[in-house]
């Protein structure tokens, strides 16, 4: 049914009135957008303060053109305050900003500037410690830029950045400028008191796609050159590229990258690198430390306050001295001087600095370098670190002859460091260990099962409990040596070591309690004699006190009376001949021989049974 005329007229009037109100609103909005920009001053301050979480002040906003479709705004004296913990000052300031933007999108609630020009830009970055950095908590800082942006022009003139990192003693001042085609930052500073220079050069800050850049850092102790492409302008938290870094040790390079690297010999690293903050990925790298050289891959991930390392490392050559810097080597030398005669390594094994680090690393060390001759040739193992427990299993050390393999474990708590050693020596040779390779020969095997507490290898072994065993079999030794060890003085004086005797077995099996190793079995069985020893090996103080007595397996006219004593420093013991080797003792031995009393003779030891028991 058609509407009545009054209703139709009312609807017509309403539509006309609504259109008039809309036109009035548009006219008012255009007037405000064209001439009333100062009204936006307070709302913009409030919104920026809320967004940044720190006070923002704007000196003035005004329009400096009369175009109908686009507006050019002049915004002066922009100041962003430091967070409260800094105790005053400004985080960022801009003396003058010129922003051009179309008016019509603003009516739809869109702020889409087409041009931004900044002058007198100042930025003051401060880090006090791991928890306090004044850039933390600010919005933005990731992802690709470009794409749907409306910005067609950006310029930054008379810019400056001040960086004060008290956590790493790293400070610099730099100038910064940018236009549509390029970005440049360059400055000088100090790194733990050493002078530094820094430059960062990249493409302009606009446009789609990755942002190519080059970073150069120079100092007497740490240097780096990085050529990379970031996901967005200035997004150096997300990039991939190639880096060359060098310095007097890795610890100083770590002042730049903050990956937890230790002090070492002078270092150089060349790597393909990817950084997706906070994670680092090195799919290929080559590392040189002093005389040591390695290649491999490494992933460093950080999550929930922990760091995880995963990778592979092939070491062409390793000198353990390269794993300490000058300070560490000086400290080790001082420890050696303070404890002369101590040879067990004082290498620190405490993992207190790795309690928040986990991971897995396959290591293959193909050549070991030492300053002095050694039987050790290579090493390999799988290292797993989990909440303060480092397990190396399997662990294999190759020797001149044979190998030493099994499991090593270091368990770290806030209170103590515990070392567990479970190793077997297989395929060894006695002559590879002897200073004179012709004195003794034979196959060698061993078993080492120890558990001790201490921050160094020396300290842990000095408190250890467990077992030690070493077994030599099926070899030879000098005839004279064999006879004298069996205290057969008569034949021993006439024999020569160029003549050989059979070494049936040499067995040392020790029970270890609190660093004190006492022999369960300690014997040397030859085709001519058999000798056994009692006493103590003190791992805590690295001392030895053994008494060795022997018997011949054949009748002997003249025998040595009394034991042979081995005492003093563990790795440089003194051997004391028994009384029979003196003139008085010699006459006593002769008198005993002339008495006609029967002398006991040795029998063959159960070498197979004793060896199996020792190596169990």
KELUMKE-345902 format. One line per 3 residues: number of its first residue (from 1); their letters; for each residue x, y, z of C-alpha. Coordinates in steps of 0.25 Angstrom, whole numbers, plus 5000, padded with zeros to 4 digits. Each point is the difference from the previous one (the first is absolute). Layout:
NUM> A> X,Y,Z ~ ...;
***
This chain:
1> XXX> 5000,5000,5000 ~ 5006,5014,4996 ~ 5005,5009,5011;
4> XXX> 4991,5012,5004 ~ 5005,5014,4996 ~ 5003,5004,5014;
7> XXX> 5009,4988,5003 ~ 5007,5002,4986 ~ 5003,5014,5003;
10> XXX> 5005,4997,5014 ~ 5010,4990,4994 ~ 5004,5010,4989;
13> XXX> 5003,5010,5011 ~ 5007,4990,5008 ~ 5009,4997,4989;
16> XXX> 5003,5014,4996 ~ 5003,5003,5015 ~ 5009,4988,5001;
19> XXX> 5008,5004,4987 ~ 5001,5014,5005 ~ 5006,4995,5013;
22> XXX> 5010,4992,4993 ~ 5004,5011,4991 ~ 5002,5009,5013;
25> XXX> 5008,4989,5006 ~ 5009,4998,4988 ~ 5002,5015,4999;
28> XXX> 5003,5001,5015 ~ 5010,4988,4999 ~ 5007,5006,4987;
31> XXX> 5001,5014,5008 ~ 5006,4993,5012 ~ 5010,4992,4991;
34> XXX> 5004,5012,4992 ~ 5001,5010,5011 ~ 4998,4994,5014;
37> XXX> 5012,4990,5001 ~ 5004,5007,5014 ~ 4988,4993,5006;
40> XXX> 5007,4987,4998 ~ 5012,5003,5009 ~ 4995,4995,5013;
43> XXX> 4993,4987,4994 ~ 5013,4996,4993 ~ 5008,5002,5012;
46> XXX> 4991,4992,5008 ~ 4999,4989,4990 ~ 5015,4999,4998;
49> XXX> 5003,5000,5015 ~ 4990,4988,5002 ~ 5006,4993,4988;
52> XXX> 5015,5002,5004 ~ 4998,4998,5015 ~ 5008,5013,5003;
55> XXX> 4997,5015,4999 ~ 4999,5006,4986 ~ 5000,5015,4999;
58> XXX> 4998,5008,4987 ~ 5003,5015,4999 ~ 4991,5004,4988;
61> XXX> 4992,4995,4989 ~ 4996,5008,4988 ~ 4997,4999,4986;
64> XXX> 5009,5007,4990 ~ 4993,4999,4987 ~ 4986,5003,4993;
67> XXX> 4998,4988,4992 ~ 4986,4994,5000 ~ 5003,4985,4998;
70> XXX> 5013,4999,5008 ~ 5005,5007,5013 ~ 5015,5003,5004;
73> XXX> 5001,5000,5015 ~ 5012,5006,5007 ~ 5002,4994,5014;
76> XXX> 5011,5006,5009 ~ 5007,4996,5012 ~ 4996,4985,5002;
79> XXX> 5005,4994,5013 ~ 4999,4986,5005 ~ 5004,4998,5014;
82> XXX> 5009,4989,5006 ~ 4994,4989,5008 ~ 4999,5003,5015;
85> XXX> 5012,4991,5004 ~ 5009,5009,4992 ~ 4997,5012,5009;
88> XXX> 4997,5011,4990 ~ 5005,5004,4986 ~ 4994,4998,4986;
91> XXX> 5000,4987,4993 ~ 4997,5007,4986 ~ 4998,5014,4995;
94> XXX> 4997,5006,4986 ~ 5002,5014,4998 ~ 4992,5001,4988;
97> XXX> 4991,4990,4993 ~ 4993,5003,4986 ~ 4989,4990,4997;
100> XXX> 4991,5000,4987 ~ 4987,4992,5000 ~ 4987,5000,4992;
103> XXX> 4988,5005,5007 ~ 4989,4991,4995 ~ 5006,4987,5006;
106> XXX> 4999,5007,5014 ~ 4985,5001,4998 ~ 5000,4985,5000;
109> XXX> 5009,4999,5012 ~ 5013,4997,4992 ~ 5012,5008,5003;
112> XXX> 5009,4997,4987 ~ 5011,5010,4999 ~ 5007,5000,4986;
115> XXX> 5013,5008,5005 ~ 5007,5001,5013 ~ 5013,5009,5002;
118> XXX> 5007,5001,5013 ~ 5010,5010,5005 ~ 5008,5001,5013;
121> XXX> 4997,4985,5003 ~ 5007,4995,5013 ~ 4999,4986,5006;
124> XXX> 5006,4996,5014 ~ 5001,4985,5002 ~ 5003,4995,5014;
127> XXX> 5002,4986,5006 ~ 5003,4999,5014 ~ 5000,4985,5002;
130> XXX> 4993,4988,4994 ~ 4987,5004,5005 ~ 5000,5015,4997;
133> XXX> 5001,5005,4986 ~ 4993,5013,4996 ~ 4995,4994,4987;
136> XXX> 4994,4988,5006 ~ 4984,5000,4999 ~ 4999,5010,4989;
139> XXX> 4991,4996,4989 ~ 5004,4996,4986 ~ 5014,4995,4996;
142> XXX> 4997,4987,4991 ~ 4995,4995,4987 ~ 5000,5005,4986;
145> XXX> 4998,5014,4997 ~ 4994,5005,4987 ~ 4989,4993,4993;
148> XXX> 4988,5008,5003 ~ 5007,5013,5005 ~ 4996,5013,4994;
151> XXX> 5013,5007,5004 ~ 5007,5004,4987 ~ 5011,5009,5006;
154> XXX> 5008,5000,5013 ~ 5012,5009,5004 ~ 5008,5001,5013;
157> XXX> 5010,5011,5001 ~ 5009,5004,5012 ~ 4997,4987,5008;
160> XXX> 5008,4995,5011 ~ 5000,4987,5009 ~ 5007,4999,5013;
163> XXX> 5001,4985,5005 ~ 5004,4998,5015 ~ 5001,4985,5004;
166> XXX> 5005,4999,5014 ~ 4998,4985,5000 ~ 5011,4998,4989;
169> XXX> 5008,5013,5002 ~ 4996,5003,4986 ~ 4998,5015,4996;
172> XXX> 4999,5008,4987 ~ 4995,5012,4994 ~ 4996,5000,4985;
175> XXX> 4994,5009,4990 ~ 4988,4995,4991 ~ 4994,5005,4987;
178> XXX> 4991,4994,4990 ~ 4992,5003,4987 ~ 4992,4992,4990;
181> XXX> 5012,4993,4995 ~ 5009,4997,5012 ~ 5002,5000,5015;
184> XXX> 5014,5003,5007 ~ 5004,4999,5014 ~ 5014,5002,5005;
187> XXX> 5007,5003,5013 ~ 5011,4997,5010 ~ 5000,4995,5014;
190> XXX> 5007,4991,5010 ~ 4999,4985,5003 ~ 5005,4997,5014;
193> XXX> 5008,5012,4999 ~ 5006,4997,4986 ~ 4997,5010,4989;
196> XXX> 4989,4995,4989 ~ 4994,5005,4987 ~ 4987,4995,4995;
199> XXX> 4993,5002,4986 ~ 4987,4995,4995 ~ 4996,5003,4986;
202> XXX> 4987,4995,4993 ~ 4990,5003,4989 ~ 4989,5010,5002;
205> XXX> 4990,4997,5011 ~ 4988,4999,4990 ~ 4996,4990,4990;
208> XXX> 4995,4985,5000 ~ 5010,4988,5002 ~ 5012,4998,5008;
211> XXX> 5009,5011,5005 ~ 5015,4998,4996 ~ 5010,5006,5010;
214> XXX> 5015,4999,5004 ~ 5005,5001,5014 ~ 5014,5003,5003;
217> XXX> 5006,5000,5015 ~ 5015,5003,5003 ~ 5007,5000,5013;
220> XXX> 5014,4994,5005 ~ 4993,4988,5007 ~ 4987,4997,4991;
223> XXX> 4997,5002,4986 ~ 4989,4996,4990 ~ 4995,5002,4986;
226> XXX> 4986,4996,4997 ~ 4993,5000,4986 ~ 4986,4996,5001;
229> XXX> 4985,5002,4997 ~ 4990,5003,5011 ~ 4985,4997,4999;
232> XXX> 4997,5015,5001 ~ 5008,5013,5001 ~ 5009,5001,5012;
235> XXX> 4994,4986,5005 ~ 5014,4995,5004 ~ 4993,4990,5009;
238> XXX> 4995,4992,4988 ~ 5011,4999,4989 ~ 5008,4990,4992;
241> XXX> 5014,5002,4994 ~ 5015,4998,5001 ~ 5009,5004,5012;
244> XXX> 5015,5001,5002 ~ 5004,5003,5014 ~ 5013,5000,5007;
247> XXX> 5006,5004,5014 ~ 5010,4997,5010 ~ 4991,4990,5006;
250> XXX> 4985,4995,4999 ~ 4997,5006,5013 ~ 5002,5014,4994;
253> XXX> 4992,4996,4988 ~ 4989,4996,5009 ~ 4999,5014,5005;
256> XXX> 4994,5003,4986 ~ 4991,4988,4997 ~ 4997,4996,5015;
259> XXX> 5000,4985,4997 ~ 5007,4995,5013 ~ 5013,4998,4994;
262> XXX> 5013,4997,5008 ~ 5014,5006,5001 ~ 5009,4994,4990;
265> XXX> 5013,5002,4991 ~ 4998,5010,4989 ~ 4988,4997,4992;
268> XXX> 4995,5001,4986 ~ 4986,4995,4995 ~ 4994,5000,4986;
271> XXX> 4986,4995,4999 ~ 4987,5001,4993 ~ 4990,5005,5011;
274> XXX> 4985,5002,5002 ~ 4994,5007,5012 ~ 4986,4999,5003;
277> XXX> 5000,5007,5014 ~ 5003,4995,5010 ~ 5005,4988,4992;
280> XXX> 5013,4998,4992 ~ 5003,4990,4989 ~ 5013,4997,4994;
283> XXX> 4998,4990,4989 ~ 5015,5000,4996 ~ 5012,5006,5008;
286> XXX> 5015,4999,5000 ~ 5007,5004,5013 ~ 5015,5002,5003;
289> XXX> 5005,5002,5014 ~ 5015,5001,5001 ~ 5005,4987,4994;
292> XXX> 4986,4993,5000 ~ 4991,4999,4989 ~ 4985,4996,4999;
295> XXX> 4988,4999,4991 ~ 4986,4997,5002 ~ 4986,5005,5003;
298> XXX> 4993,5005,5012 ~ 4986,5005,5004 ~ 4998,5009,5012;
301> XXX> 4985,5000,5005 ~ 4995,5008,5012 ~ 4987,4997,5007;
304> XXX> 4994,5002,5013 ~ 5013,5006,5006 ~ 5008,4988,4995;
307> XXX> 5010,4998,4988 ~ 5001,4988,4992 ~ 5012,4996,4991;
310> XXX> 5000,4990,4989 ~ 5010,4997,4990 ~ 5012,4992,4994;
313> XXX> 5015,5004,5001 ~ 5011,4994,4992 ~ 5014,5004,5006;
316> XXX> 5011,4998,4991 ~ 5010,5004,5011 ~ 4998,5004,5014;
319> XXX> 5010,5005,5010 ~ 4994,5001,5014 ~ 5008,5012,5004;
322> XXX> 4992,5007,4989 ~ 4987,4998,5009 ~ 5005,5011,5010;
325> XXX> 5004,5014,4998 ~ 5012,5007,5005 ~ 4993,5002,5014;
328> XXX> 4996,4986,5001 ~ 5014,4995,4996 ~ 5007,5009,5010;
331> XXX> 4990,4995,5011 ~ 5004,4986,4996 ~ 5015,5003,5000;
334> XXX> 4998,5006,5014 ~ 4993,4987,5005 ~ 5011,4992,4995;
337> XXX> 5010,5008,5007 ~ 4993,5000,5013 ~ 4999,4985,4999;
340> XXX> 5013,4994,4995 ~ 5000,4986,4996 ~ 4985,4999,4998;
343> XXX> 4997,4995,4986 ~ 4985,4996,5001 ~ 4993,5011,4991;
346> XXX> 4995,5012,5008 ~ 4990,5002,4988 ~ 4987,5006,5005;
349> XXX> 4988,4991,4998 ~ 4989,5007,5008 ~ 4988,5004,4991;
352> XXX> 4994,5011,5009 ~ 5000,5009,4988 ~ 4992,4990,4992;
355> XXX> 4989,4997,5009 ~ 4990,5007,4991 ~ 5006,4993,4987;
358> XXX> 4996,4987,4994 ~ 5003,4993,4987 ~ 5007,4989,4992;
361> XXX> 5013,5001,4992 ~ 5008,4990,4992 ~ 5015,5002,5001;
364> XXX> 5011,4994,4991 ~ 5014,5004,5004 ~ 5009,4994,4990;
367> XXX> 5013,5005,5005 ~ 5005,5004,5014 ~ 5011,5010,5001;
370> XXX> 5009,5000,5012 ~ 5013,5008,5004 ~ 5006,4987,5005;
373> XXX> 5000,4986,4994 ~ 4987,4992,5003 ~ 4993,4987,4997;
376> XXX> 4987,5008,4997 ~ 4996,5001,4986 ~ 4985,5003,4998;
379> XXX> 4987,5001,5007 ~ 4985,4999,4997 ~ 4987,4999,5007;
382> XXX> 4986,5004,5001 ~ 4997,5011,5011 ~ 4987,5002,5006;
385> XXX> 4997,5011,5010 ~ 4987,5000,5008 ~ 4997,5009,5012;
388> XXX> 5014,5000,5005 ~ 5004,4985,4996 ~ 5010,4999,4989;
391> XXX> 5001,4986,4995 ~ 5011,4996,4989 ~ 4996,4986,4995;
394> XXX> 5005,4994,4992 ~ 5014,5006,5003 ~ 5012,4995,4993;
397> XXX> 5015,5004,5001 ~ 5009,4994,4989 ~ 5014,4997,5005;
400> XXX> 5013,4997,4993 ~ 4995,4986,5003 ~ 4986,4996,5003;
403> XXX> 4989,5009,5006 ~ 4994,5005,5012 ~ 4985,5000,5000;
406> XXX> 4987,5000,5008 ~ 4992,5011,5007 ~ 5003,5013,5007;
409> XXX> 4990,5008,5008 ~ 5000,5013,5008 ~ 4989,5003,5009;
412> XXX> 4998,5014,5004 ~ 4992,5005,5012 ~ 5000,5014,5007;
415> XXX> 5008,4993,5011 ~ 5010,4991,4993 ~ 5006,4994,4987;
418> XXX> 5001,4985,4999 ~ 5008,4992,4990 ~ 4997,4986,4995;
421> XXX> 5010,4992,4992 ~ 4997,4987,4994 ~ 5011,4997,4990;
424> XXX> 5007,4987,4994 ~ 5014,5000,4993 ~ 5000,4990,4989;
427> XXX> 5011,4996,4990 ~ 5011,5007,5007 ~ 5015,4997,5000;
430> XXX> 5009,5002,5012 ~ 5011,5005,4991 ~ 4992,5012,4996;
433> XXX> 4999,5004,5015 ~ 5015,4997,5004 ~ 5011,5011,4999;
436> XXX> 5009,4989,4994 ~ 4991,4992,4990 ~ 5010,4988,5001;
439> XXX> 4999,4998,5015 ~ 4987,4994,5000 ~ 4990,4995,4989;
442> XXX> 4987,4994,5000 ~ 4985,5002,4998 ~ 4993,5010,5010;
445> XXX> 4986,5001,5005 ~ 4993,5008,5011 ~ 4988,5003,5008;
448> XXX> 4997,5014,5006 ~ 4987,5001,5009 ~ 5001,5013,5009;
451> XXX> 4990,5009,5006 ~ 5004,5013,5007 ~ 4997,5014,5004;
454> XXX> 5007,5013,4996 ~ 5001,5012,4991 ~ 5012,4995,4993;
457> XXX> 5005,4986,4995 ~ 5011,5000,5010 ~ 4990,5003,5011;
460> XXX> 4990,4990,4996 ~ 5010,4989,4999 ~ 5005,5004,5013;
463> XXX> 4987,4996,5007 ~ 4996,4989,4991 ~ 4995,4986,5003;
466> XXX> 5000,4988,4990 ~ 5010,4991,4994 ~ 5012,5001,4991;
469> XXX> 5007,4989,4992 ~ 5011,4998,4990 ~ 5004,4987,4994;
472> XXX> 5012,4997,4991 ~ 5002,4986,4994 ~ 5007,4991,4990;
475> XXX> 5013,5009,4999 ~ 5014,5001,5003 ~ 5010,5007,5009;
478> XXX> 5015,5000,5002 ~ 5006,4988,5007 ~ 5008,5008,5010;
481> XXX> 4988,5008,5004 ~ 4991,4988,5002 ~ 5010,4993,5009;
484> XXX> 5003,5012,5008 ~ 4985,5003,5002 ~ 4999,4985,5005;
487> XXX> 5011,5004,5009 ~ 5009,4989,4994 ~ 5013,5008,5002;
490> XXX> 5010,4988,4996 ~ 4994,4999,4986 ~ 4996,5014,4999;
493> XXX> 5015,5005,5001 ~ 5004,4991,4989 ~ 4988,5003,4990;
496> XXX> 4998,5010,4989 ~ 4988,5007,4996 ~ 5003,4997,4986;
499> XXX> 4996,4986,5004 ~ 4985,4999,5001 ~ 4990,4994,5010;
502> XXX> 4985,4997,4998 ~ 4990,5009,5006 ~ 4989,4991,5004;
505> XXX> 4992,5011,5006 ~ 5000,5013,5008 ~ 4988,5003,5007;
508> XXX> 4996,5012,5009 ~ 4986,5001,5006 ~ 4997,5010,5010;
511> XXX> 4988,5003,5009 ~ 4998,5015,5001 ~ 4994,5007,5012;
514> XXX> 5000,5015,5002 ~ 5012,5001,4990 ~ 5008,4989,5007;
517> XXX> 5003,4989,4990 ~ 5004,4987,5007 ~ 5005,4988,4992;
520> XXX> 4991,4988,5000 ~ 5010,4993,4990 ~ 5013,5006,4997;
523> XXX> 5009,4990,4993 ~ 5010,4998,4989 ~ 5002,4986,4995;
526> XXX> 5011,4996,4991 ~ 5006,4987,4995 ~ 5011,5001,5010;
529> XXX> 4994,5007,5012 ~ 4987,5006,5007 ~ 4999,5013,5008;
532> XXX> 4989,5005,5008 ~ 4998,5014,5007 ~ 4991,5006,5011;
535> XXX> 4998,5014,5004 ~ 4993,5012,4996 ~ 4998,5010,4988;
538> XXX> 4995,5013,5005 ~ 4992,5007,4989 ~ 4996,5012,5010;
541> XXX> 5015,5004,5001 ~ 5005,4993,4988 ~ 5010,4991,5009;
544> XXX> 5004,4986,4999 ~ 5005,4990,5011 ~ 5002,4986,4995;
547> XXX> 5009,4988,5005 ~ 5003,4990,4990 ~ 5005,4986,5003;
550> XXX> 5004,4989,4990 ~ 5004,4985,4999 ~ 5007,4993,4989;
553> XXX> 4994,4988,4994 ~ 5013,4992,5000 ~ 5010,4998,5011;
556> XXX> 5009,5012,5002 ~ 5013,5000,5007 ~ 4999,5015,5004;
559> XXX> 4987,5007,5003 ~ 4997,5015,5003 ~ 4995,5001,5015;
562> XXX> 4989,5010,5003 ~ 4990,5007,4991 ~ 5002,5010,4988;
565> XXX> 4993,5013,5005 ~ 4993,5010,4990 ~ 4997,5013,5007;
568> XXX> 4998,5015,4997 ~ 4993,5007,4989 ~ 4990,4992,4992;
571> XXX> 5006,5004,4987 ~ 5014,5000,5004 ~ 5002,4990,5011;
574> XXX> 5013,4996,5007 ~ 5004,4985,5000 ~ 5008,4996,5012;
577> XXX> 5009,4988,4999 ~ 4999,4990,5011 ~ 5011,4998,5010;
580> XXX> 5006,4988,4992 ~ 5005,5009,4990 ~ 5009,5007,5010;
583> XXX> 5014,4994,5004 ~ 4995,4996,5014 ~ 4987,4994,4994;
586> XXX> 5007,4993,4989 ~ 5009,4992,5010 ~ 4987,4997,5008;
589> XXX> 4994,4994,4987 ~ 5012,4992,4998 ~ 5000,4995,5014;
592> XXX> 4986,4996,4998 ~ 5003,4992,4987 ~ 5011,4993,5007;
595> XXX> 4991,4996,5012 ~ 4994,4990,4991 ~ 4986,5003,5004;
598> XXX> 4989,4997,4989 ~ 4995,5013,4993 ~ 4986,5001,4996;
601> XXX> 4997,5000,4985 ~ 4989,5007,4992 ~ 4989,4993,4992;
604> XXX> 4993,5005,4987 ~ 4989,5009,5003 ~ 4986,4998,4995;
607> XXX> 5001,5011,4990 ~ 4987,4997,4993 ~ 4992,4999,5012;
610> XXX> 5006,5013,5007 ~ 4999,5008,4987 ~ 4985,4996,4998;
613> XXX> 4998,5004,5015 ~ 5007,5013,4999 ~ 4993,5004,4987;
616> X> 4986,4996,5004;
***
